[in-house]
Amino acid sequence: MRTTLKIVLPLIVSVASVSLLFAGYQVRNERRILRNDLDRRAEILADSLQESVERLLERGQEKNLQRLVERYGQRERIKGIAIYDAAGHALAITPGLGPALPLHPTAIIKATHENKGVSEFLPPEETSSTQTSDAVPVHVYALPLHRNDEVAGALVLIHDISYIEMQLTRTLRDALLTALIQTLLISGLALVMVRWTFTGPLTRTAKWLRTLRTGQPNPPPAFVQGEILEQLHHEVTHLARDLHSARAAAEVEARLRDSNASLWTAERLRVSLRDRLQDQPLFVVSNREPYMHVYDGREKTIKMIVPASGVVTAIEPVLLACNGTWVANGSGSADREVADAHDRLRVPPDHPSYTLRRVWLTGEETKGYYDGFSNEGLWPLCHTAHTRPIFRPEDWLQYQRINQRFADVVRQEMAEVDSPIVLVQDYHLALVPRMVKDVRPDARVAIFWHIPWPNAEVFGICPWQRELIEGLLGADLIGFHIQTHCNNFLETVDRALEALTEWDRFAVSRQGHVTRVRPYPISVAFSENSLPDHDLVNINGLRAALLDDTGIEATHMGVGVDRIDYTKGILERFRALERFLELNPAYQQRFTFVQIGAPSRTDIERYRNFLDEVSSEADRINARLQTSRWKPIVFRKKHHSHEEISRFYKAASLCMVTSLHDGMNLVAKEFVASREDERGVLILSTFAGASQELSDALLVNPYDIAQVARAIHRALEMPEDEQAERMQRMRHVVRQHNVYRWAAHLLSDLTEIRIELAERAEA
């Protein structure tokens, strides 16, 4: 309907505009006709009186003039008659007309000077010297009078023209009414015709193209022969045929390229995993859901949001290809409203292709399982960031219960599937692999651990390390970001359990079950040529605009993008910035650092306190160094969209990733992927997993404040050709090792486990 209105609305406006213009023209033409008619009648009457008045003037019978004007002044629409001598004095005038006339009518002067008849129309404000309320518009016609062939005065006829204005009002009313009726009729007919001949066929064609895009067979819609859109339909049919051919060619190409190191895309991942899974559904288990529904504002309307997550980007193409199921915590305020009676929902909304199964947690359960054991216990333990982990028995009980609930839901979902494939995500669900494997030994189970795994001594702090490791070893495949984390895990297994650790092939054999341990460095999606070369962002202009929005004047800008977490090295980063500005005062009022910090896990006291610490440190440094139009640190402590963050990435002279310990840290890769201009410098902590791939970054120890300060100076002074060389090499790494390659390698290794087991059984 909106498309129809967009097409018809200009027509409605055009018809209405033309009708209004015609109405104006009609009124104007009517006024001209009526005034010309009045002019002619006044001229005829004046000519008929001229001879009689001149004869009386020649005889000196001025007294008879008054009787003449009184007799003729009673005619219809004549307001009065007046006779003036050459000096402009009234010789005779209709009674009551005097106050309604101007003191010196212009028409009289022109008529006597030019010796011809003159007419004029006077508005109400000019027709009364006393400006009475009953003043009306009049028509004045003056004709010169002669005596002995010389002008001796003037005859003036005054007509009331209010009837003309009344007639014009009626004409305008009728014209507007006609215009309204015409507009409504034409618009109604246009709506019907447009929907019948244009939007209707286009809607059918759009639905047909949508089914073709998703790979579903569907015959083209029928068009009436000779219809105006028949040619368009013909071209779209050819386009659809070409699309089908291109998709088939792409699938063939993807299969041929599947075994080499060429670029991975979402389409290649979909084709590759569809062949490997062989119509088997994939079951993904994670705490975070790929689609969340929340109430929007006071109206309680439901809005769907997609949480920012590299995992969602990587895993969703696989589920789209295999009609799988994603089991996740339903954390949105309106999630229950859109789920069915079995807590399921088909997603994505525009083209439902897989099932989202939601698991419901109470506030108390979330506090124990997520806030407590996962984020106050395992998170600081694994990141070794000098924050003491807290392990409470009651949190551990909740962690066990919730892991069991997730495992039960997964078992329900795959009850009818033979040899199911299960991919568990992250440290929140470490017990799920064993719980699933105990009930479904035919399942192929993998878990990816997204955070670091510390050395054996550190992990030994956990009172329930044995139970956690046994839960993880229920998986057939355990993935970490880097090889060091794999080594640490195997060493921890050696110390905690009686098991055979096979270092030569990085596997653990226990109770007849083999668990493989592999590194899979996660990455980001890499957009190829998202902007043409001539449309690349004007970096200086964008930087100036972003700084101007914050009221800052500077020529250089740095950026940091983090959750407000004590593992990200934000305090150390701020102190290094302070030290840099102390050592390089020339950069004061020239360089500003923008810290984008999303508040995180604010229900946990340590995180609330850390947010206050970061804010206080930024305020302290700013209070010491800032001026009226500049400050060294802009702390934006709120959530930002991906589009907002991307603008800062593109405009920054440098990006700082100073994690004290991180499994990977995708901010570093996001910054590199965003720099299509191949400029900018990445300052990267050696304690972030990304440092092992992005060796062309300026690698720093975030605890060494002086070293980080020197890196900032080097980044700002680095020549553009060196920036380009470093950025080109890093972009090549991120392009080749993108998030789709991560998912492909992880799931390919998992699907091959079934083949290996089958071969062993046959042997």
C-alpha positions in Angstrom: 0.0 0.0 0.0 2.9 2.4 0.8 4.4 1.8 -2.7 1.0 2.5 -4.3 0.7 5.8 -2.3 4.2 6.8 -3.3 3.2 6.4 -6.9 -0.3 8.0 -6.7 0.5 10.8 -4.3 2.4 12.9 -6.9 -0.6 12.4 -9.2 -3.0 13.6 -6.5 -0.8 16.6 -5.8 -0.5 17.4 -9.5 -4.3 17.1 -10.1 -5.0 19.2 -7.1 -2.4 21.8 -8.2 -3.8 22.0 -11.7 -7.4 22.3 -10.4 -6.4 25.1 -8.0 -4.6 26.9 -10.8 -7.6 26.6 -13.1 -9.9 27.8 -10.3 -7.6 30.9 -9.9 -7.6 31.5 -13.6 -11.4 31.1 -13.7 -11.9 33.7 -10.9 -9.5 36.1 -12.6 -11.2 35.8 -15.9 -14.6 36.3 -14.3 -13.4 39.5 -12.6 -12.0 40.8 -15.9 -15.3 40.1 -17.7 -17.5 41.7 -15.0 -15.3 44.8 -14.8 -15.2 45.3 -18.6 -19.0 45.0 -18.7 -19.3 47.6 -15.9 -16.9 49.9 -17.8 -19.0 49.7 -20.9 -22.3 50.4 -19.1 -20.8 53.4 -17.3 -19.4 54.8 -20.5 -22.7 54.4 -22.3 -24.6 56.1 -19.5 -22.1 58.9 -19.2 -22.2 59.6 -22.9 -26.0 59.7 -22.8 -25.8 62.3 -19.9 -22.9 64.4 -21.3 -25.0 66.3 -23.9 -27.8 67.2 -21.4 -25.3 68.4 -18.8 -23.3 70.5 -21.2 -26.5 72.1 -22.6 -27.5 73.1 -19.0 -24.0 74.5 -18.4 -24.1 76.6 -21.5 -27.4 78.1 -20.5 -26.2 78.7 -17.0 -28.9 76.5 -15.5 -26.7 74.9 -12.8 -29.7 74.5 -10.5 -31.3 72.0 -12.9 -28.1 69.9 -12.7 -29.0 68.7 -9.2 -32.4 67.5 -10.4 -30.7 65.6 -13.2 -28.2 63.8 -10.9 -31.0 62.9 -8.5 -33.2 61.4 -11.2 -30.4 59.3 -12.8 -28.7 58.5 -9.5 -31.5 56.1 -8.5 -30.7 53.5 -11.1 -29.7 49.9 -10.2 -26.1 49.6 -8.9 -25.4 53.3 -9.3 -24.2 54.7 -6.0 -24.4 58.2 -7.3 -23.6 60.9 -9.9 -21.5 64.1 -9.4 -20.8 67.1 -11.6 -17.6 69.1 -11.1 -16.5 72.4 -12.6 -13.0 73.0 -14.0 -11.6 74.0 -10.6 -12.8 70.7 -9.1 -15.7 72.1 -7.1 -18.9 70.0 -7.0 -21.7 71.7 -8.9 -24.2 68.8 -8.3 -24.0 65.5 -6.4 -26.3 62.7 -5.4 -27.4 63.2 -1.8 -25.2 61.2 0.6 -22.5 60.5 -1.9 -20.1 63.2 -0.7 -18.6 61.3 2.3 -18.1 58.2 0.2 -15.9 60.0 -2.3 -12.2 60.7 -2.1 -11.4 64.4 -1.7 -9.8 64.5 -5.1 -10.7 61.5 -7.3 -7.8 60.7 -9.6 -10.2 59.9 -12.5 -11.5 63.5 -12.5 -8.1 65.0 -12.8 -7.1 62.6 -15.6 -10.4 63.1 -17.5 -10.0 66.9 -17.4 -6.3 66.9 -18.3 -6.5 64.3 -21.0 -10.0 65.3 -22.3 -11.3 61.8 -22.4 -13.3 59.3 -20.3 -11.3 57.7 -17.5 -12.4 54.8 -15.2 -10.8 53.4 -12.0 -11.8 50.8 -9.3 -11.3 51.9 -5.8 -11.1 49.6 -2.8 -13.2 50.3 0.4 -10.3 52.0 2.2 -10.1 54.7 -0.5 -13.8 55.4 -0.9 -14.6 57.3 2.3 -12.8 60.2 3.8 -14.3 59.3 7.1 -13.4 55.6 6.8 -16.8 54.5 8.0 -17.5 50.8 8.6 -20.0 50.6 5.7 -17.5 51.6 3.1 -17.7 49.5 -0.1 -15.5 49.1 -3.2 -16.7 51.3 -6.1 -16.1 52.0 -9.8 -15.5 55.6 -10.8 -16.1 56.8 -14.4 -15.2 60.4 -15.2 -16.1 62.1 -18.5 -15.0 65.7 -19.3 -17.6 68.4 -19.9 -17.2 71.2 -22.5 -18.3 74.8 -22.8 -17.3 76.6 -25.9 -15.1 73.7 -26.9 -13.1 73.9 -23.8 -13.1 71.6 -20.8 -15.5 73.1 -18.2 -15.7 70.3 -15.7 -16.3 66.6 -15.4 -19.2 64.2 -15.1 -18.6 61.4 -12.6 -20.5 58.1 -12.3 -20.1 56.0 -9.1 -21.1 52.3 -9.2 -21.2 50.0 -6.2 -19.1 46.9 -7.2 -19.7 44.8 -4.2 -21.9 42.6 -6.4 -18.7 41.7 -8.4 -16.9 40.4 -5.3 -20.0 38.4 -4.3 -20.1 36.8 -7.8 -16.4 36.1 -7.6 -16.8 34.4 -4.2 -19.5 32.1 -5.7 -17.4 31.3 -8.7 -14.4 30.5 -6.5 -16.5 28.2 -4.2 -17.9 26.3 -7.2 -14.4 26.0 -8.8 -12.9 24.6 -5.6 -15.7 22.2 -5.1 -15.3 21.0 -8.7 -11.5 20.6 -8.1 -12.1 18.6 -5.0 -14.5 16.2 -6.7 -12.2 15.8 -9.7 -9.2 15.1 -7.5 -11.0 12.5 -5.5 -12.4 10.8 -8.6 -9.1 10.8 -10.5 -7.1 9.7 -7.4 -9.5 6.8 -6.7 -9.3 5.6 -10.3 -5.5 6.0 -10.2 -5.2 3.9 -7.0 -7.3 1.1 -8.6 -5.4 1.3 -11.9 -1.9 1.4 -10.3 -2.6 -1.5 -8.0 -4.1 -3.5 -10.9 -1.5 -2.7 -13.6 1.6 -1.9 -11.6 2.1 -2.7 -7.8 0.1 -5.9 -8.0 2.3 -7.5 -10.7 5.4 -6.1 -9.0 4.4 -7.6 -5.6 3.9 -11.0 -7.2 7.3 -10.7 -9.0 9.0 -9.6 -5.8 7.6 -12.7 -3.9 8.8 -14.9 -6.8 12.3 -13.4 -6.7 12.4 -13.9 -2.9 11.7 -17.6 -3.3 14.3 -17.8 -6.1 16.9 -16.0 -3.9 16.4 -18.6 -1.1 16.8 -21.5 -3.5 13.1 -22.6 -3.5 11.6 -23.7 -6.8 8.6 -21.7 -7.8 7.0 -21.0 -11.2 6.9 -17.3 -12.3 3.7 -15.4 -11.8 1.3 -15.1 -14.7 1.0 -11.7 -16.5 -1.8 -10.5 -18.6 -0.8 -10.4 -22.3 -0.1 -6.9 -23.6 0.3 -5.5 -20.1 2.6 -2.6 -19.6 4.9 -4.6 -17.4 5.2 -7.5 -19.7 8.6 -6.5 -20.9 9.9 -6.1 -17.3 8.5 -9.5 -16.5 10.4 -10.9 -19.5 13.7 -9.4 -18.3 13.2 -10.5 -14.7 12.6 -14.0 -15.9 15.9 -14.0 -17.7 17.5 -12.5 -14.6 16.1 -15.3 -12.4 17.4 -17.9 -14.8 20.8 -16.3 -14.7 20.7 -16.2 -10.9 19.9 -19.9 -10.8 22.8 -20.7 -13.1 25.2 -18.4 -11.1 24.2 -20.2 -7.8 24.9 -23.6 -9.4 28.2 -22.4 -10.7 29.1 -20.9 -7.3 28.3 -24.2 -5.6 30.5 -26.0 -8.0 33.3 -23.5 -7.5 33.0 -23.7 -3.8 33.3 -27.5 -3.8 36.3 -27.3 -6.1 38.0 -24.7 -3.8 37.0 -26.4 -0.6 40.3 -28.1 -0.1 42.7 -25.1 -0.7 43.4 -21.9 1.2 41.3 -19.5 -0.9 39.0 -16.9 0.6 36.1 -18.2 2.7 32.7 -16.5 2.4 29.3 -17.1 4.0 28.2 -18.8 0.7 31.3 -21.0 0.6 30.8 -22.0 4.2 27.2 -22.8 3.6 28.0 -25.1 0.6 30.9 -26.7 2.3 29.1 -27.6 5.5 25.9 -28.7 3.7 28.0 -31.3 1.9 29.8 -32.4 5.0 26.7 -32.5 7.2 24.9 -34.5 4.5 21.4 -33.2 5.5 22.2 -33.7 9.2 21.0 -30.8 11.4 23.5 -29.0 13.6 22.7 -28.2 17.3 24.4 -25.1 18.7 24.3 -24.4 22.4 25.3 -21.1 23.9 24.3 -18.7 26.6 23.8 -15.8 24.2 20.9 -16.0 21.6 21.3 -14.9 18.0 17.9 -12.9 18.1 16.5 -11.2 21.1 13.0 -9.6 21.5 12.5 -6.7 23.8 9.7 -4.3 24.6 10.3 -0.9 23.0 9.2 2.1 25.0 5.9 2.8 26.8 3.8 1.4 24.0 5.0 -2.1 24.8 5.7 -2.8 21.1 8.1 -5.7 20.5 11.4 -5.0 18.8 13.8 -7.6 17.6 17.5 -6.9 18.0 20.6 -8.9 16.9 23.2 -8.9 19.6 26.7 -8.0 18.4 28.6 -11.2 18.3 31.3 -12.8 16.2 29.9 -16.2 17.1 26.5 -15.3 15.6 28.2 -14.1 12.4 30.1 -17.3 12.0 27.6 -20.0 13.1 24.4 -18.6 11.5 25.4 -19.4 7.9 25.8 -23.0 8.9 22.4 -23.3 10.6 20.9 -21.6 7.6 22.4 -24.3 5.4 21.4 -27.3 7.5 18.0 -26.3 9.1 19.6 -26.7 12.5 18.6 -25.7 16.0 20.2 -23.0 18.3 19.6 -23.5 22.0 20.2 -20.4 24.0 19.1 -18.4 27.1 16.0 -16.4 26.4 17.2 -13.1 28.0 15.0 -10.6 26.1 12.1 -9.0 28.0 9.7 -10.0 25.2 11.2 -13.4 24.3 8.3 -15.4 25.8 5.8 -13.4 23.9 7.1 -14.5 20.5 8.0 -18.1 21.3 5.5 -20.9 20.8 4.2 -23.4 23.4 7.4 -25.4 23.1 9.6 -22.4 23.6 10.6 -22.5 19.9 10.9 -19.7 17.3 11.8 -20.0 13.6 14.5 -17.5 12.5 15.6 -15.3 10.8 12.4 -13.3 10.7 12.6 -12.4 7.0 13.3 -16.0 5.9 12.8 -18.6 8.7 15.5 -21.3 8.1 16.4 -22.7 11.5 14.9 -23.1 15.0 15.8 -21.0 18.0 15.0 -22.9 21.2 15.0 -20.7 24.3 15.9 -21.8 27.8 14.3 -19.8 30.6 16.3 -18.7 33.7 15.1 -16.9 36.8 16.9 -13.9 38.2 18.3 -16.0 41.0 19.6 -18.7 38.6 21.2 -16.1 36.4 22.9 -14.5 39.4 24.4 -17.8 40.5 25.2 -19.5 37.2 26.2 -16.5 35.1 27.2 -13.6 37.4 28.5 -15.8 40.1 30.4 -18.9 39.0 31.0 -18.0 35.3 32.0 -14.3 35.7 33.2 -14.0 39.3 34.9 -17.4 39.3 36.0 -18.7 35.9 36.4 -15.4 34.1 39.1 -13.9 36.5 40.6 -17.3 37.0 41.3 -17.8 33.3 42.3 -14.3 32.5 44.9 -14.1 35.4 44.4 -10.3 35.5 45.1 -10.1 39.3 41.5 -10.0 40.3 40.8 -12.7 42.8 38.3 -15.3 41.6 35.3 -16.0 43.9 34.0 -19.5 44.2 30.9 -20.0 46.2 29.3 -23.5 46.7 25.9 -22.1 46.0 27.0 -20.6 42.7 28.6 -24.0 41.7 25.2 -25.7 42.4 23.4 -23.3 40.2 26.1 -23.7 37.5 25.5 -27.5 37.5 21.7 -27.1 37.5 21.7 -24.7 34.5 24.2 -26.8 32.5 22.0 -29.8 33.1 19.0 -27.8 32.0 20.7 -26.9 28.7 21.8 -30.5 28.2 18.2 -31.7 28.8 16.9 -29.2 26.2 19.5 -30.3 23.7 18.6 -34.0 24.2 14.9 -33.2 23.6 15.7 -31.3 20.4 17.8 -34.1 18.9 15.7 -37.0 20.1 14.7 -38.0 16.6 18.1 -37.5 15.0 20.6 -40.2 14.4 24.3 -39.3 15.1 23.5 -35.7 15.9 26.2 -33.0 15.7 26.4 -30.6 18.7 28.6 -27.4 19.0 28.7 -25.9 22.6 30.0 -22.4 23.1 32.2 -21.1 25.8 32.9 -21.4 29.5 29.3 -20.9 30.7 28.5 -24.5 29.6 31.6 -26.5 30.4 29.6 -29.4 31.8 27.2 -29.8 28.9 29.5 -32.0 26.6 29.7 -34.8 29.2 26.0 -34.5 30.1 25.0 -34.9 26.4 27.6 -37.6 25.6 26.5 -39.8 28.6 23.0 -40.0 27.2 23.8 -39.8 23.4 27.2 -41.5 22.9 26.5 -41.4 19.1 26.5 -37.6 19.1 29.5 -35.7 17.8 30.1 -33.0 20.3 32.5 -30.0 20.2 33.0 -27.1 22.5 34.8 -23.9 21.7 36.4 -22.1 24.7 36.4 -18.4 23.8 38.6 -17.2 26.7 42.2 -18.1 27.7 43.0 -21.3 29.5 45.6 -20.6 32.2 48.5 -22.8 33.2 47.8 -25.8 35.4 48.9 -24.1 38.7 46.4 -21.3 38.2 43.5 -23.5 37.1 44.2 -25.6 40.1 42.8 -22.8 42.3 39.2 -23.8 41.2 37.7 -26.1 43.8 35.9 -28.0 41.1 38.6 -28.2 38.4 38.2 -32.0 38.1 34.5 -31.8 37.4 35.0 -29.0 34.9 37.7 -30.9 33.0 35.6 -34.1 33.0 32.7 -32.1 31.6 34.9 -30.8 28.8 36.4 -34.2 28.0 32.9 -35.4 27.2 33.4 -33.5 23.9 35.0 -35.2 20.9 36.7 -31.9 20.0 37.8 -28.9 22.2 38.7 -25.7 20.4 40.8 -22.8 21.8 42.1 -19.6 20.1 45.8 -20.4 20.2 48.2 -23.3 20.7 49.4 -22.0 24.1 45.9 -22.5 25.5 45.8 -26.0 24.1 49.1 -26.7 25.8 47.9 -25.3 29.1 44.7 -27.4 28.9 46.6 -30.7 28.3 49.0 -29.9 31.2 46.0 -29.2 33.4 44.5 -32.6 32.4 47.8 -34.3 33.2 47.8 -32.8 36.7 44.1 -33.2 37.6 43.0 -36.5 36.1 44.2 -40.1 35.4 44.1 -40.0 31.6 46.4 -40.7 28.6 47.6 -37.4 27.2 48.7 -37.9 23.6 51.0 -34.9 23.0 51.9 -36.1 19.5 48.4 -35.7 18.2 47.0 -33.3 20.9 44.4 -35.6 22.3 43.2 -37.1 25.6 42.2 -40.7 25.9 40.1 -41.5 28.9 37.7 -44.4 29.6 37.7 -45.4 25.9 36.9 -41.9 24.7 39.2 -39.7 22.7 39.0 -35.9 22.9 41.0 -33.9 20.4 42.3 -30.5 21.4 42.9 -28.0 18.5 43.6 -24.2 18.1 41.0 -22.3 16.0 41.8 -18.6 16.0 38.4 -16.8 15.7 38.1 -13.8 13.5 35.7 -11.3 12.0 33.8 -11.1 8.7 35.8 -9.2 6.1 33.8 -7.1 3.6 35.4 -7.0 0.2 35.3 -3.6 -1.5 32.4 -2.3 0.6 33.2 1.2 -0.7 34.4 2.2 -4.2 37.8 3.8 -4.3 36.4 7.2 -5.2 33.9 7.0 -2.3 36.4 6.3 0.5 35.8 8.3 3.6 37.6 11.6 3.9 39.5 10.7 7.0 40.4 14.2 8.1 36.8 15.4 7.6 35.3 12.5 9.4 37.8 12.9 12.3 37.0 16.6 12.6 33.3 15.9 12.6 33.5 13.2 15.3 35.7 15.4 17.5 33.4 18.4 16.9 30.5 16.4 18.1 32.3 16.1 21.5 33.3 19.7 21.5 37.0 18.9 21.0 39.5 20.6 18.7 42.4 18.2 17.7 44.2 17.0 14.6 44.9 13.4 15.7 42.6 10.9 17.3 43.1 7.6 18.9 40.4 5.1 19.7 39.8 2.2 22.1 36.8 0.0 22.0 36.1 -2.3 25.0 33.6 -3.6 27.4 34.4 -2.0 30.8 36.2 -5.0 32.1 39.3 -5.2 34.3 41.0 -7.5 31.8 41.1 -5.0 29.0 43.9 -2.8 30.5 42.0 0.4 30.3 43.5 2.0 33.4 47.0 1.1 32.1 46.1 2.6 28.7 45.0 5.9 30.3 48.2 6.2 32.3 50.3 5.5 29.2 48.4 8.3 27.4 49.2 10.6 30.3 52.8 9.7 30.2 53.0 10.2 26.4 51.6 13.7 26.7 54.0 14.5 29.5 57.0 13.4 27.4 55.6 15.0 24.2 53.9 18.3 25.1 53.7 19.3 21.4 50.9 16.8 21.1 48.8 18.4 23.8 45.8 20.1 22.2 46.6 18.1 19.1 45.9 14.5 20.1 42.7 13.2 21.7 42.0 9.6 22.7 38.4 8.4 22.5 37.6 5.5 24.7 34.3 3.7 23.7 33.4 1.7 26.8 30.2 -0.3 27.0 29.2 -0.9 30.6 29.3 -4.7 31.3 28.0 -7.0 34.0 27.0 -4.2 36.3 25.2 -6.5 38.6 28.7 -7.7 39.8 30.3 -5.4 42.4 33.8 -5.7 40.9 32.5 -4.4 37.6 30.6 -1.5 39.1 33.7 -0.5 41.1 35.9 -0.8 38.0 33.6 1.5 36.0 34.0 4.1 38.7 37.8 3.6 38.7 38.0 4.2 34.9 35.8 7.2 35.1 37.8 8.7 37.9 41.1 8.1 36.2 39.8 9.8 33.0 38.6 12.8 35.0 41.9 13.1 36.9 44.0 13.2 33.7 41.6 15.5 32.0 41.5 17.9 35.0 45.3 18.0 34.9 45.8 18.6 31.2 42.7 19.8 29.5 42.0 23.3 28.1 38.7 25.1 27.2 38.5 23.4 23.7 40.6 20.2 24.3 41.0 17.3 26.6 43.2 14.3 26.3 40.6 11.6 27.0 36.9 11.4 25.8 35.3 8.6 27.7 32.0 7.5 26.1 30.6 5.0 28.6 27.6 3.7 26.7 26.7 1.0 24.2 27.4 2.0 20.6 26.1 0.4 17.4 28.5 -1.3 15.0 28.0 1.6 12.5 28.9 4.2 15.2 32.1 2.2 16.1 33.0 1.8 12.5 33.2 5.6 12.0 35.7 5.9 14.9 37.8 3.0 13.5 37.9 4.7 10.1 38.8 8.1 11.5 41.4 7.1 14.1 45.1 7.7 13.7 45.7 4.7 15.9 43.7 2.0 17.8 44.9 0.7 21.2 44.2 -2.8 22.3 46.0 -3.2 25.6 44.4 -6.3 27.1 46.1 -7.7 30.2 45.0 -11.1 29.0 42.6 -12.0 26.2 41.7 -15.2 24.3 41.7 -13.3 21.0 40.2 -9.8 21.1 38.3 -9.1 18.0 38.6 -5.3 18.3 42.1 -5.5 16.8 40.8 -7.4 13.8 37.7 -5.2 13.4 40.0 -2.1 13.3 42.2 -3.7 10.6 39.2 -4.9 8.6 37.6 -1.4 8.6 40.7 0.4 7.3 40.0 0.3 3.6 42.3 3.3 3.2 45.2 1.1 4.5 46.2 3.7 7.0 46.2 3.9 10.8 48.3 2.1 13.3 47.3 -0.8 15.7 48.9 -0.9 19.1 48.4 -4.4 20.4 49.0 -6.2 23.7 51.2 -9.3 23.5 48.8 -10.9 26.0 46.0 -10.8 23.4 45.6 -13.9 21.2 45.4 -11.6 18.1 49.1 -10.6 18.6 50.2 -14.0 17.2 48.5 -13.3 13.9 48.9 -9.5 13.6 52.6 -9.2 14.0 52.7 -6.0 12.0 51.0 -4.2 14.9 53.1 -2.3 17.4 53.2 -5.0 20.1 53.5 -3.8 23.7 53.4 -5.1 27.3 50.4 -3.2 28.7 52.0 -3.2 32.2 55.0 -1.2 30.8 53.6 2.3 30.8 56.7 3.8 29.3 56.8 1.3 26.5 53.1 2.0 25.6 53.8 5.7 25.7 56.7 5.3 23.2 54.4 3.2 21.0 51.8 6.0 20.9 54.5 8.4 19.8 55.9 6.1 17.2 52.3 5.5 15.8 51.6 9.2 15.4 55.0 9.8 13.8 54.9 6.7 11.5 55.2 7.6 7.8 52.2 6.9 5.6 54.1 4.4 3.5 55.1 2.3 6.5 51.5 2.5 7.8 50.3 1.2 4.4 52.8 -1.7 4.3 51.9 -2.8 7.8 48.1 -2.4 7.3 48.2 -4.2 4.0 49.9 -7.3 5.5 47.5 -7.3 8.5 44.5 -6.9 6.3 45.7 -9.9 4.2 45.8 -12.0 7.3 42.3 -11.0 8.5 40.9 -11.5 5.0 42.4 -15.0 4.6 41.7 -16.1 8.2 38.2 -14.6 8.6 35.3 -15.8 10.8 33.9 -18.1 8.1 37.2 -20.0 7.8 37.2 -20.4 11.6 33.7 -22.0 11.5 34.6 -24.1 8.5 37.7 -25.6 10.0 36.1 -26.3 13.4 33.0 -27.9 12.0 34.9 -29.8 9.3 37.2 -31.4 11.9 34.1 -32.3 14.0 32.3 -34.0 11.1 35.4 -36.0 10.2 35.3 -37.6 13.7 32.4 -39.7 12.6 34.4 -41.1 9.6 37.4 -41.9 11.8 35.2 -43.8 14.3 33.5 -45.7 11.6 36.9 -46.7 10.1 38.1 -48.0 13.5 34.9 -50.0 14.0 35.4 -51.7 10.6 39.1 -52.4 11.5 
